[in-house]
Amino acid sequence: MLRAIGLSGQMHGAVLLDAEKTPIRPAILWNDGRAEAECADMARLEPEIGHLSGAPPMPGFTAPKLLWLSRFEPRTHARIAHVLLPKDYVGFRLHGGLVTDPSDAAGTGWFDEGARCWSSRLCEISASDLAWLPEVRHGSDVAGTLMPEVARELGLPAGIPVATGAGDAAAGAVGIGAIHDGDGFISLGTSGQLFVTTNSYRPDPENCLHAYAHCLPKRWFQMAAMLNGARPLAWFSTLVGRTVEELLAEAEVAAPGPLFLPYLTGERTPHGDASIRAGFAFLDESTTQGSLMRSVVEAVAFTFVDAVDAFSATGTRPDALMAIGGGTRSDFLMQMIADATGCRLVRTRGAEVGPAFGAARLAQLSLREVTEEVLTTPPVDRAFRPNRASGLFHSERLAAFRALYPALKGIDRSRQ
């Protein structure tokens, strides 16, 4: 029998409501890059913004989106009475409250991470009103109870508790048991993350790492955020009209050939560049769809090398990491990441569901019948150990991959 509901969802999205709590425009999502100039303005107005909010301002964050709206959609901006994150809007429709958790609040660009509360200064420099923002509760706290009319529509018992929940990254951490200092994992969904839980707030904006409040009390995390996790594999599959599985089978036996820059929607760690885009290089007459897919897989692996190196600059060098997300289904991709990063990867049972399992665990905690001790690591499905010979080969390929970014960055796209 269903006894509680947990929530998780994509971070950073701006769901804007008027005074009647009705949406006033389509949500602006995490991968929207239009607010680049607004990020620069926010950083100029508050030089310590990266240390205050946990990361330098980036176009995908919620606060720069609101500053952009004030300039380009002023009528819409004038109607705003409430701002919610996507999972919190789902929560609002379930229980009627305006509530978020620290991890989703952290991703807005309005949250004072060290103090774990909304910042009036960050609102001030982003044309936002502190009164618009929801109440912050821990992810395992009850945000409200299921309203009778919604319960009837869903065929569920009225009055069951709805946990506040967490942003997808933090929910994934709860699902995999990464809640103690030093626990780490990679996430391979549409976007990618390298996530390490910490027992204190440790900002490092200089390396484009995100230092955010966890959804549970007295915990934070550091995260390298890559906008293009396993998404490039699905993109290439759609482009050539074949299944990912078919292409991966060909990629696994293809010889290394072209290089691919995977920045289909820009990149955060380590570049902080919303305008850079993807591209293939070094194609020749022997290039096949399988060799192109191999280069896509390799590029995703190399983004995790960049993430590991960003962490290394802070003194954290993981030797072993758990893995979650739909991309973990591919043994080839998992082994490529292990080889490229030199980290042992562990895929746990049910790893592909990631944040959904974490949301269920937060719902369980909200009943107050168990403690956080139940947040253990699921059973291991398979471990992927780095192949040292492949690592030596990757070092040459990695250098070439890293040379592509500044080369492409130097091209003025406005002249194309």
N, C-alpha and C positions, 0 to 999 in steps of 0.2 A: 504494500500500500504506500502511495506517495504521501510523505509526511512533511516535506519542506522542499523549497525550490532554490536553486543557486543560479547565479548569473555570471556570464563572462562575455566579452566582446572586444572588437577592435578598438584600440585606443585612439585618442587625439581628435576624433570626429566632433564637429560642432552641430548639435541638434538645437535649433533656436526656437523658442516658444514665446508667444505673446502673453499678455496679461490674463487671457482666458486659458492659457496652457495649451494652445494650439500651435502646431508647427507653422512657421511663416515662410519657409523656403526649404528646398531639398538640403539634406545634411551635406556639409563639406567634409570629405573623408581624409584619412591619414596620409594618402598618397597625392594629395592636391598640392601643387608646387607654386601657386600663383603669388604667394605672399613673401617672396624673396626680399624685395625692397623693404617691406615692413620689418622683417627680421633685422636687417641692418640698422634701421631706425631705432628699434628697441635696444639693440646692443650699444648704440651710440648714447642713448639717453640713460642707460644703466650699465656702466662698464662691468659691474660685478654680477651681471645677470646669470652667467653660467654657474657661478658658485651658489647663487641664491636659489635658482630654479632647478639645478641639477644637470643642466646641459645648455650649450649655447642655443639661442633661438633658431629654429628651423622651420621652413614653410609648412611642414605637415602638422605642426603643433597647433593647438586651438587658439591660443592668444593672438598670434600673428594674423590668423584668419579674421578675427574680430576687428583688428586694426585695418585690415584690407577692406572689410565690409563698410567701415565708417567712411572710407574714401571713395569706394566705387559702387556701393549700394546703400547710400545714406538713408533712404526711406525704409529699407529693411532694417538697418541698424537701429533706427529710431523706434522701431516697434518691439525690440527685444525686451523681454521681462525675465526670462530664465534661459540658462544654457545648460544642457545636459550632454553627457557622453552617450554613445549609442546604446551600451548595455543598460545605462541608467534610464534611458527613455523607455526601454522594454520594461524595466522595473516600475517606472511610473505608471505604465499602462496596466501593470499587474496589481499594484498596491496603492497607487495614488500619491505617493510621496516623492519628494525631490531630494534624492540621496545619492551619494557616490562613495567610493572607497579611496584610501590614500594612494593606491597604485594608479588608478585612472585619473585622480586629481593631479598626480605627479606629472602625467603626460600632457597636461594642458599648457604649461608655461606660466600658470598663475600661482603655483603652489610653492610655499616656502618649505623646502624639503627638510631642512634641519629642525625647524619648529613644527613641521607636520600640520600646517594650517594655510589658509588662503593668504596671499600677500596683497595688501592694498597698493604697494608700490608697483608690483607687476601688473595689476589691473590699470593703474594710472597710465602707464606707458603704452598700453595696448588698447586704449579707448574702450575700456570695459568697466562695468560697475560691480563692485563686490557683492551687492545685493542680488545680482543675477545668479550667483553660484550656489550649488546645492549643499546641503549639510554633508559633512564627512563623517562616516562611521567605518569601523574596521570591517574587512570583507566577511568575517564570520559573524558579524552582528546582524540582527534582524532589521531590515529596512522597513518592513511593513507586512501586512497579511493580505492574502488573496481576496480581492473584493468580490462580493456575491455575484454581481452581474458578469464579471469575468470568469468566475468559477463555473457558472452555468454554461457559458459559451464554450469553455474548454472541457467540460465534463469532469471537473475536479472538485474536491471538497472546499467550500468557502472557509476562509479564516486560517488556512495553513500559512506558516511563516515563509517569507521570501527573504533570503539572505542578501546582504548588500552585494556580495560577489567581488570580482576583481577584473582588471584589465587582462587581456589574453596572456601576456607574458607572466604576470604574477600568478594567475590562475594555473598556468602550466607548471609553475614552480611548486604550487601546492599539490597538484596532481602527481608530480614525480617525487615529492618529499624533499624538495630543495628549500628548506626553511631554516637551516642552521648556517652559521658563519662559515664561508668557504664552499658550501654546496654549489655546484655548477652544472649547467647543461647547455646544449644548443637546441634551438627550435628551427625546424625546417617547414614553415608554412608558405603562404604567399610571400611574406617577408621572412627574414632570418634574424635570429638573435643569438648572442652568446651572453649568458646570464649567470652571475655569481651573487649569491646572497651574502650580505654583510651585517654585522651587529652594530654598525655605526654608519653615519652619513659620510661618504668619501667621494666628494665631487672631483672630476677630472675633465673639465670642459676642453682643455687644450688638446686632448686626444680624441675629441668628439665622442667620449663615452657618456652614457646617461647614468646618473646616480639618482635613484628614485626611492621613495618610500614604498615598502612592501605592503601587501594588503593585511598582514598580521601585525600585531603591536610590537614595537621596539625592534623592528627589523627594516633594513633597507636592501637595495641591491645595486650592483653596477651592471650595465648592459651595453654591449656593442650592438647597434641596431643597423641592419642592412635592409634596404628597401626591396631587394630582389633576392628572396630566399630560393625556394624551389619554383617560383613563378616562371623564370625563363625556360624551364623544361616544358611547362604547359604551353607557353607562348610559341615555342618552336614547333611543338606538336600541332597546334592549330594552324600555324603558318604553312606547314607542308601537308596538312591533311592526313596525318597518320597518328596512331596512338603513341603515347609516351612509352609504353611497354615495348612496342616494336622498335622504336628508335633507340631505346636503351640497350636492347639486345644487340643491335648493330654497333652501337657506340663502344660496347665492352670489348669487341674484337677488332675495332678500327685502330689503325696506327695513329699516334699523335700527329696532328697536322695544323689546321688553322688555330688562331687564338680568338677568343671572344671577350668583349667587354660587356658585362651583364647589366649595365645600369639603365634598364628600360624606363625607370621612373626616377632617375637621379640616384643619389646615394647619401647616406648619413655617415656612419663610421666607415673609413677614417676621413672622408673627404669633406663632408658637410656641404655638398654641392647638389642643389636641386635641379640645375639646368643640364648637367652632363647626361649624355644618352649612350645607348648601347651600340655595338658595332662588331662585325667580323673583320679579321685581318689575315693576310697571307693565304688567301684561297688560290688554288691552281686547278688544272684540268683533272687532277686525281681526286679532288674534293668530292665527298659523297655526303648524303644526308646523315649517315652514321658518324662520319668524322666530324661533321658540324655539331651533332648532338654531343659527341665526346668533348668538344671544346666548350660547350655550354655547361656540362657537368663539371669540367675542370675549373671553369671560371667561378662557379658557385663555391667550389672548394677553396679557391684562392681568396674569395672574400672572407672566408673564415680564418685564413692565415692572417689577413689584415686585422681581423678582430682579435685574434690571439696576440698579435704583436702590439696592438693598442693596450691590451691588458698588461702585457709584459712591461710596458713603459711605466706602469703604476706599481710594479713589483709583484704582480700576480701572473704566474705562468702555470696554467693547468696542465696536468699530466693525463688526466682522465676526465671524461665528461659524459653525462647521460645525454640522450637525444629524444626529442619529441616532435610531433608534427607529421603531416601527410607525406613529406619528402623522405621520412625514415623508411618507408616501404621499399625503397630502392637500395639493395645491398651494394650496388655499384657506386652510387652516390656516397653512401656511408663510408665505404672503403676509401674512396678518393679523398674525402675530407680527412679521414684518419691519416692517410699517407701524406697529404699536403701539410697538415698542421703538426704531425708528430704526436698527436693525442690519441689515447685509447678511447674509443667511443663505445658506449653501452646502450643498446636499444632495449627498452623494457617492454614487457607485455602490455599491449594496448597503447603503445606510444603514439600511434597515429591520432588518437582522440584528444590528447594533450589537455588544453584548457577546459574542455567539457568535463573531464574527470575531476579537475580541480574545483570547478564550480559545484559539482555534486558533493565534494568533500566539505566545501564551505557551508553548504546547506546542512550537512550532517553536524558540523560544529555549531551551527546556529541553534540547534535543539538543546545544547548544553548538557547532553547526555554523555559526551566523550570529550577528551581534551586533545590538544595538538599532538599528543604522542601517537595518535592514530595515523598521522601523516607520514607514513613510511614509504620507502621506495618499492614500487611494484617489482614482481619477479623479472629476472633478466631473460630476454628472448635470445639475444645474440650479442657478442662483443666483437669489435673490429679493431685489430691491432695494427699499428703503422708498419708498413713494409719499408725498411730502410733503403733498399735499392730504389724503390719508387721515389722516396724522399729526395735522393740525390738527383734523380732525373727532374723532379719537380722544381728543384732550386733554379735550374736554368730557365724552365718555362715560366716560373714565377717572376723572374727578373724581366723577361720579355713582356709578361702581362702587366706588370707595374709600369713599364715604360709607355704603354699605350695610353694610360689616363692623361698624363701631361701633354702627350702629342695631340690627342683629340681635344683636350681642353683649350689648346691654343688656336683652334679653328673658330673663326667668327661665324656662328651659325646664321646670323642675320643676312649673310651674303650668299647663302645657299639657295 
